Every structure is written in C-alpha cells, then in structure tokens.
Amino acid sequence: MTVLKNILAVVTGLIIGGTVNMSIIMTSGSIIPPPEGADLTTMEGLQAAMPLMEPKHFLLPFLAHALGTIVGAIIAASIATTYKMRFAMAIGICFLVGGVLNVFMLPSPIWFTVVDLGLAYIPMAYLGGKFVSR
C-alpha cells in the first residue's frame, strides 16, 4: 500500500502542478498583453515573437513554473507516506526536465533561461518539501 500511495503522490503532484503551471500560462496574455501582432497560440508564433518580448513578458512564465513546481511538490510530499522530501524533489526534477526541453524548443533570452532553470524548479521543490516537513 505504501508503494501505491507514493506513486499516487508523484502522479497527483505532477498533474496538479502542471495544471497550476498551464493555468497561469494561459491567463498571462490577458494580464500582461503580448507585443503588438504577436501570435502566442502556436510554437511558431512564440518563436517569432521572442525577440519582441520585454522582461515583463517573462514574469508570469517564471511564476507559472515556480508556482506549479512548489504546488506539485507540496501535494506529492503531503500524499507520500515515506521519503516526503525525496518525492517533493522528484517533482522538481520532472519539472526541471520539462523546463530544459522547453529551452531547446523555444529559445529564450539567456538571463531568463538562467533564472528560470536555476530558481523555478529545484529550489521551489525543496521549499515545498520543507513546508510539508515542518
């Protein structure tokens, strides 16, 4: 039963964290409008719009990655019966892999890549695990 519950912890953390991430990404265009004429609905449109993006356009994607990771880590650590911090960190690693893949598919400014990969995944998973461990 412990193994099954721990597997459920990771799956649930990934699903809920991913939902938080995508919810923020999907609403970000209405909070901070994209550059004039930019089509952010397709990968090609995103790639074409990337040179037009200002630092403010990267704020909500970073928050989406960070909040999705920390929520997923908190969920996973809360459900897991053993090794809570390890399961929280597993969520961070999964989201980090997704972030690295995203960098290859959608090149972004180097400053954003460094900040996003360095702060949005592993540190947030650690904080999520610590939050549950308290």
Backbone torsions as a table, in degrees:
resi	resn	phi	psi	omega
1	MET	NA	-34.8	-179.9
2	THR	-62.5	-45.1	-179.1
3	VAL	-62.2	-44.8	-180.0
4	LEU	-61.7	-42.7	179.6
5	LYS	-66.5	-37.1	178.0
6	ASN	-68.9	-37.8	175.4
7	ILE	-63.9	-44.0	177.5
8	LEU	-60.1	-36.3	179.2
9	ALA	-60.6	-46.3	-178.9
10	VAL	-68.1	-46.8	-178.8
11	VAL	-61.1	-46.0	180.0
12	THR	-64.7	-42.2	177.4
13	GLY	-60.6	-41.8	179.0
14	LEU	-66.6	-42.6	-178.3
15	ILE	-67.5	-48.9	-178.1
16	ILE	-68.9	-42.4	176.8
17	GLY	-61.2	-41.9	177.6
18	GLY	-65.0	-35.8	177.8
19	THR	-66.9	-42.2	176.4
20	VAL	-60.6	-47.6	179.8
21	ASN	-55.6	-54.7	-175.9
22	MET	-67.2	-33.0	178.1
23	SER	-62.6	-43.1	179.0
24	ILE	-68.5	-42.9	179.0
25	ILE	-60.6	-43.9	-177.1
26	MET	-67.6	-30.3	-179.5
27	THR	-94.0	-8.8	-174.7
28	SER	-61.8	-34.4	-179.4
29	GLY	-65.4	-26.9	177.8
30	SER	-84.8	-18.0	178.6
31	ILE	-88.4	-49.1	175.1
32	ILE	-121.2	103.3	-175.7
33	PRO	-59.6	142.3	177.8
34	PRO	-69.0	166.7	177.4
35	PRO	-58.6	153.4	179.4
36	GLU	-52.7	130.3	176.0
37	GLY	77.8	1.6	-178.9
38	ALA	-80.6	133.9	175.7
39	ASP	-106.9	105.1	-176.6
40	LEU	-97.3	13.4	-177.5
41	THR	-88.7	-12.9	179.1
42	THR	-127.1	159.7	178.3
43	MET	-64.4	-38.8	178.5
44	GLU	-64.7	-40.9	177.6
45	GLY	-64.4	-40.9	176.9
46	LEU	-62.5	-44.6	-179.9
47	GLN	-62.5	-40.2	179.6
48	ALA	-69.7	-32.8	-177.7
49	ALA	-82.4	-17.0	-174.4
50	MET	-53.8	-43.4	178.9
51	PRO	-65.3	-20.2	-179.0
52	LEU	-86.9	-12.1	-175.5
53	MET	-72.4	140.2	175.5
54	GLU	-101.6	166.5	179.2
55	PRO	-53.2	-34.2	180.0
56	LYS	-62.2	-26.7	-179.9
57	HIS	-73.4	-13.9	-179.5
58	PHE	-98.5	-6.7	-178.5
59	LEU	-63.7	-51.9	-177.4
60	LEU	-70.6	-36.0	172.8
61	PRO	-59.8	-40.4	177.0
62	PHE	-62.8	-46.3	178.8
63	LEU	-61.6	-37.6	178.0
64	ALA	-62.1	-45.0	-179.8
65	HIS	-66.4	-44.2	-178.3
66	ALA	-68.8	-47.4	-178.7
67	LEU	-69.5	-37.7	176.2
68	GLY	-60.9	-41.5	179.7
69	THR	-67.2	-47.7	-176.3
70	ILE	-67.3	-38.8	177.7
71	VAL	-65.1	-45.0	178.1
72	GLY	-60.9	-40.4	179.6
73	ALA	-66.9	-42.0	178.0
74	ILE	-62.6	-43.8	179.5
75	ILE	-62.3	-49.4	-177.9
76	ALA	-61.3	-45.7	-179.3
77	ALA	-66.5	-33.3	179.7
78	SER	-69.8	-37.1	-177.4
79	ILE	-82.5	-35.4	-176.2
80	ALA	-58.5	141.6	179.5
81	THR	-91.3	-25.5	179.2
82	THR	-136.5	160.7	174.2
83	TYR	50.4	48.6	-175.6
84	LYS	-55.2	-44.4	-179.4
85	MET	-65.7	-37.5	178.6
86	ARG	-62.9	-39.0	179.8
87	PHE	-73.1	-34.3	173.9
88	ALA	-62.6	-44.2	179.8
89	MET	-67.8	-31.8	176.3
90	ALA	-61.5	-38.3	176.1
91	ILE	-62.7	-45.3	178.6
92	GLY	-59.5	-41.0	179.4
93	ILE	-66.7	-42.7	178.3
94	CYS	-61.0	-44.9	178.9
95	PHE	-68.3	-34.8	176.7
96	LEU	-63.2	-43.4	177.0
97	VAL	-58.6	-43.2	176.5
98	GLY	-62.2	-39.1	178.2
99	GLY	-65.3	-40.9	178.1
100	VAL	-65.1	-43.8	177.3
101	LEU	-60.8	-39.5	179.0
102	ASN	-63.2	-37.7	178.8
103	VAL	-62.3	-38.2	178.9
104	PHE	-72.6	-34.1	-179.7
105	MET	-79.9	-33.7	-175.8
106	LEU	-134.4	83.6	-178.3
107	PRO	-57.4	133.0	179.8
108	SER	-122.2	170.1	177.6
109	PRO	-56.0	146.3	-175.5
110	ILE	-60.3	-37.3	-179.8
111	TRP	-61.3	-40.7	-179.8
112	PHE	-69.9	-40.6	178.9
113	THR	-58.9	-45.6	-179.5
114	VAL	-64.6	-47.7	-179.5
115	VAL	-64.2	-46.4	-176.5
116	ASP	-64.7	-52.7	-178.3
117	LEU	-68.8	-30.3	-177.3
118	GLY	-83.5	-27.3	-173.1
119	LEU	-120.2	-22.3	-171.4
120	ALA	-86.9	-15.3	-171.1
121	TYR	-114.5	-75.7	-175.4
122	ILE	-64.1	-46.5	177.9
123	PRO	-61.5	-37.9	179.4
124	MET	-69.2	-38.0	176.8
125	ALA	-64.5	-40.5	177.8
126	TYR	-62.0	-46.2	178.8
127	LEU	-62.5	-39.4	177.3
128	GLY	-62.8	-42.8	177.3
129	GLY	-65.5	-40.4	178.1
130	LYS	-65.6	-38.7	179.2
131	PHE	-59.1	-43.0	-179.7
132	VAL	-74.4	-33.4	-177.9
133	SER	-70.7	-20.3	-178.9
134	ARG	-63.3	NA	NA
